[in-house]
Amino acid sequence: MILDLYGCPREILDDYDYLQEVMETAISMSGATLLRIFGEKFSPQGVTLLALLAESHASIHTWPEQGYAAVDLYTCNPEGVTPHKAVEYIKEKLGATDVKEQEVERQTTL
């Protein structure tokens, strides 16, 4: 899942702790297994979080000055993992007024 979130409140997009909590909750809701999460709070603004999952990875990158966040949720184990639940939660918690959402299916064989 690839999300482009627009119209998000600046204070949310610049709050590292809040974004980490949202990411951790969303991953749990999806049924994925969080192995590690780390990130960076940039100056003067912006946050990047990366989550290593047993099923692959998730990331969020924010541009508070533009009210924009880019979110990727990539999982390679479809059984028991439902990223759509996480997507809805993230969209709500980041307060996006407009969303561009894409679902990309990758294949390991041709």
Secondary structure, DSSP 8 states (H G I E B T S, - for coil): -EEEEES--HHHHT-HHHHHHHHHHHHHHHT--EEEEEEEE-SSS-EEEEEEETTEEEEEEEEGGGTEEEEEEEES--TT--HHHHHHHHHHHTT-SEEEEE-----S--
